[in-house]
Amino acid sequence: VFTEIKAQNTLALTQETDQPSFYFLSSSTVENLGLESGEPFDVQAIRKDFPILHQNVNGKPLIWMDNAATTQKPQSVIDSLSRFYQRDNSNIHRAAHTLAARATDAYESAREKVQRFLGASSASEIIFVRGTTEAINLVAQTYGRKHIGEGDEILLSTLEHHANIVPWQMLAQQTGAIIKVIPVSDRGEILLEEYAQLLSPRTRLVGLTQVSNALGTVLPVREMTEVAHRHGVPVLVDGAQAVSHFPVNVQDINCDFYTLSGHKLFAPTGIGALYVKREILEDLPPWQGGGSMIRSVSFEKTVYSDPPAKFEAGTPNIADAVGLGAAIDYITRLGMHNIEQYEHKLTCYATKRLAEIPGLRQIGTSPHKVSVLSFIFDDIPVEQVGQRLAQEGIAVRAGHHCAQPTMQRYGLTGTVRPSLAFYNTCAEIDTLIEVLQTLRFR
């Protein structure tokens, strides 16, 4: 498996092209940006669906390039929240009245939409959570507490967000487990041979981000999962930064756990989802106790509900789950392959334009990446760059991006990180470049 990946990487390096190649695309060129419906991918029409984009900030038109931190919401998502509270607001599952039935249907319909979006085999494998952070904590405190003990090993990559580091550190402190780290190359790619060598009879779990939030690198999670499974090791994939950029199928990856955050997917904040394979889900102990997750309660004994209700104690975030479903409807209409191809075009264009700026160094240069464009100037602090861009209405992130181990790998405390979505344009990239060029003359 790793030999094939290595050959693909070598080919990507030897090809003479103005565009980086992306292993998850069938072609490195974008010849047709038509939608699956046959309509053209009209970014200006799409931008009209996002009311927040049509405002001035500091007297300049807002250019939102902070999508790796959070994405903006289409009007259909905003309307879904208003409609729920105006017409359907009720607690779910138990009451016999009409609003309860409508709210329950909307909530469970959203679960089915997540199931289809991720390619899970059953809606019962989908647990609603507040986001990826809560999802990983849930896995650490259920699967981890049950199966990981003193001297056991948890394998994480250098590219992880803090959300896929800190919960495992907390578990290791509680149990005496050991965390081992998969190194990365100067380009920001996993060193696959070293990964294979780190797997041992004591490895109990591998945790991998599918896309680095700091560098944009796309990890070969399907191949890495296959290797882990050969050792009998389950794999958790953090998909928070992946699901908005290209199609994901958890059965194809064959991972055991997969997480996403709604607010990275054009949905509201405070809602996310955790996929767990059915055979593992049945074995997990409950995480939180309370209403909704029980079948019967006495002071002597509690009988828990079947998954996923077993892991959704208390009143859930019903309205935002409905909003997540509406966001999935929206991007499904656009077509994930169309989004993927359009963003590929943007990323190629932005990468080329950034390379034209003297003194700018791009961080994370893997040819297998999404539209995250980290960079530094050797002589200008990242915070100063971020502030200058903000003065011109351009929103980017400047800092460590909750990925301090990644920054430390490159001897940095932070980067400037424009991150693009399908509502960004080449014209916005040109404005970004123009402002960056003025920094050299201030």
N, C-alpha and C positions, 0 to 999 in steps of 0.2 A: 504493500500500500504506500509506504513512505517513498519507495523508489520511484513510483509513478508521480507522486507529488513533486519530488525533487527534479524529475525530468521536465515537468511542466514549468517549474520556476526557472530552470536553466534556459528553456526555450523563450520564456518571457523576457529574459535579460538579453538574449542574443538577437531577438527580432528588432530590426530598425523601424521605429514607428514614433510618431509624435504623440501617440496616445498610450497611456498605461493599459495593460490588458487586465481583465477581470475574470477569474476562473469560473465565476457563477454565471457568466454570459456565454451564449453560444457563439458570439462573434465579437471581435474587438472593435468593430465599426458599427455605427448606427445609420442604417440606410433608410429605415422606415419608422417614423415615430407615430404611426397611426394607432389609434386605439383598437382593442379587440373588436369593437363594434364596427370598425371601418372608418370612424370619424378621426380627424387629425387631433393630435395632442396639442390643444390650444391653451398654452399656459396663461395667456391673458384672460381667457374665459374662466379658467380654473381659479385665477386670483380673485375674481369677482365673488367667489364662494366664501372668501375669508375676510370678513368685515374689518378685522383688526389691522390688516395690511394697508388700509386706505386712510392713513393719518400721517401727520407730520410730527416729527420728534426733533426738538431743537431747531425748528424752522426748516427741516429737511424731510423729504419723504422717507418713511420708515423702510429700512432694508433689514429684514429679519434673517440673520445668519447665525442664530443660536439654537438651531433645531436639535442638536445633540443634547441640549439641556432640557428643552421642552418644545413641542410643536404647537402651532396655532390650530384653531378649531374652525371647521367649515360651518356655515350657517345651519346646515342640516343637523349637526350635532348640538348646536346651541338650541335649536328649535325642539329637539327631542327632549331636552331637559325641561324646558318651559312647558311642553305639552304634557309630560309626565306629572309635573306638579299641579298643572291646571286641571287635568282630567282624571288621572289614574292613581294619585298618591294614596298609598295604603301599605301596611305591612303585608308580608306575603305568606303563602303556604298553608295557613291554618284557618283563616276566617272563611265563612261561607258566602259573604256578600259580594256584590258585583265588582266593586273596585279592587277588592283583594284578589279576585280571580284575574282581573285585567293586569294588575301589578305583577302577579305571579307569572302570568304568561309572558309579559315583557321581559322579566328578569331571566326566566329560563330560556326564552328565545335568544337573549344575548349570549347565554352560555353555549347554545348550539352554534351561534355564529362564530364564537371563538374556536369551538371544536373544528368547524369546517375550515376556518382560516388557518389553523395550525396543522390540519390533516390528522387530528387525533381520531382514534377508532370509535370513541364514545364520548358523549357530552358529560358522562359521569367521571371522566378523567380530568375534567377542568374544574379547578377550585378558584373562586373569586377571592382576591386579596387586595390590599391597598396598592401594591405595586411590586416590582421585582425585589426590593429590599425585604419586604415582609415575606415574600415567597421563599427567599433563600433562608431567612430565619426560621420559617416553618419547617423546611427540610432539615436544617441543622438540629432543631430541637425535637424532631420526631424520628426521622430516619437516623440522624447522627447520634442522638442519645441512645438509641436502641442498638445500633450496630457498630459504633466506633468507640473503642476503649483505649486504655493506656498502651502506649507504644505503637498504636495503629497510625497509619499515614494518610494524610489528605493532600492531594496533589492539585495545585493551582498554578495558573500561568502568571508571568510577570505583568501581563496586560490587564489584569482584573481591576474592575471598579472596586472601591472600598466595600460596596455592598456584597461582593463575593469574596471578601477577605475577612472582615471583622467578625461576621457570625461564626466563621470557622475558627478564628482565633479564640473567641469566647468558648466555643465547644472544646477546643484543645485545652484551655485553662481548666475547664470543668472535669475533663476526662483523662488528661495526660497524653492525648494524641499529639502527633507531630505533623507540622505543615511543611511540605516540600514544594519548591518553586521551579516551574519549567522556564528555562531562559529563552530569550529572544535575540535575534540578530540585530545588527545595526540598522537594518531596513524596517525592523519591527515585526519580523516573522518568527513564528515558533521554530525552535531548533528541534526538529522531529526526532532525530536520532537520540538526543539527550532526553527527550520526553519518554521514549521507549525504554531507555536505561533506568529512568527514575521509577517506573512501575515495578513493584516488588510484591512478594507474598503478603506484606503488611499493608499494602495500599487498600484502602476501604472506599475511597470516593475520589473522583476526578471532577473538579469544577472549572468550567471554561466559559469565557465570554465568546459569543459567536462573532461579534464585531467590537473592536476596541473603541471605547468612547473617546479616548485621548488621541489615537492615531488613525482610526478608521480601518485598520487592518482587519480583513476577514479571515478568521481561522478555519482550517479544514476540519470542522468538528465532526463530520460524518466519518472521516478516516480515523480521527483520533478516538472517536467512540468505539469504532470497530476494534482497534488495538487494545483499548481498555477492557472491552468485553472478552477478548481472548484470555485475559488474566482474571476474568470473573469480577471486574470492578465496574460498579455503576457510574454513570456520568450525568452531571447536572450542567445544562447549557443555559447561560444568561443571554436571553435573546432581546434584551431591552433596546439595544442599538441596531438590531438586525431587521426586525419585523416591518419597519417603515420603508426599507430600501429594496428588498427583494423577496420573492416567495419563500416560505418556510414550510417544510413538511416534517413533523416530528417522527413519523414512522419511517421516512427515508433516512433521517439522521440516526434513528434508532436509539436516541438518548432516553434516559430513564426519568429525567426531570427537565422541564423547560419553562422559563419564566418570561413574562412580558409586562411592561408598564403602559397603561393606557395613554398617559400624557405624552409619551414618545410616539404615539400612533394617532395623533390628531383627535384624541378623545380627552375627556376630563381628567383632572388630577384626582388622586385618591382611589383609583381603581386599577386593577391589574389582574393577571391570571397566572396560575401555576398548573402546568400539565404534569401528571404523574402516571406512569404506566399502571394499568389496572392491577397486575399481579403484585406490584409494590404497594400500591395504594391500599389494598385490602389488608396489608400487614402493618400499616403505620398506626401508632397510637394517636389519640387525639392530642391537639396542641393547646387549645383553650377550651374551657368549660363554660356552659351557660345554656340559654335557650337555643332552640333551632337544631342543635347538634345531638339531641337526645331522642330516644324512643320512649323511655320511661324513667322516672326518677323516684326513689324513696330514700329515706335517711340510711337505709342499709345498703342500697345498690343502685347504680345507674346503668342502663342499657343504652349504648350509643346508636345513633342513626347510621345508615350506610353512607359511604362516600358519595358525593362530595359534601353533603350536609354535615357530616361528622367533623369537618374542618372549617365550618362557617358558623361559629358560635355568635349568638346575638343578632340584632337587626343588621342586615347587610347594607352596603352602599347601593341601594336599588337604583336610584336615578342615574348615578354615574355608570353603573353596569349597562343600563339602557343606552347611555351616551356612547359607551364603548362599542356596543352593537351598531349604533348609527354610524360611527366612524369606520367600522369594518365594512358596512354597506357602501359608504362613500368611496373608499379606496378600491373596493372590489369592482365598483362601476368603472372606475378609471382603468383598472387592470394593473396588477402588480408588475407584470412584465413590461408594460408601457412605462410605469413609474421608474422601474429599474433602468430601462434604456435611456430615458430622458435624463435621469440623474447621472448616468454614465457620461453622457455628452457634457453636462455641466462640469463634472469632476475633471474630465480631460481638459476642458477649456480653462478652468480655474488653475489647475496644476501648471499648465503652460504659461499662463499670465503671471503667476507668482514667481516663476523661475526667471522672469525678465527683470525683477527688482534687485538692484545691487544691494548686497549686505543682508538679504533675507535668506534664511536657511529653513527649508522644509524639514519637519520632523515626522518620521513615519513614511517611508518611501516605498513600501511594498507595492508591487503591481496589483496585488489582490486587496483592494480597499474600496470603501464607499466614500461618500462625499463629506468626509471630515478632513480638514485642511490645516493641520497644526503647523505653526512656524514660529521662529524667533528672529529678531534682529540682534546681532552680537553686541551692539552698543546702545540699544534702547530697551528699557525695562518693558516687560509685557503689559504691565498695568498702564503704563503711559500710552502704549499703542492702543489698548482697548479704550482708554478715555478719549483719545483723539478720534477714533472711529465713532464713538458714541456722540461726539459733538456734531458729526455729520449725519446722524440718524441711523448709523449702521450698528446693529446689535450683534456682538460676538462675545465669546467667553474668553477671559484672560486669567489664567491661574493654573492650578494643578489638576482641575477637572475631576476631583475625587479619585485620582489615580496616581497618588504620590509614588508608589513603587515603580510605576512606568516612567515617571519623570526622573527618578533617581537613576534608573538604568541609563539615561542619556546625560546624566550630570546636570540636570536642570531642576529648577524649582517650579517652572510652569511654562506654558506656551500661550500664544494667541491662537484661538481655535474658531475660525469660521466653519460652520457646518450647514450644509445645504439640504433643501427639500424640493419636492416637485413644483412648488410655487415660486421658487427662485428663478432668476433669468440671467442670461449672459450680460445683459445691460447692467444688472446689479453687480455682477462680478467686475465689470469695467469700472464702476464707481468705486468699489472697494480698492481696486488697483490704483486708481488715480489718487485716492487719499493716502494710501501707503507710500506712493512715490513722493508725496509732499513731505513726508517725515524725514527724508534724506536732506532736505534743504531748510529745516527749521533751526 
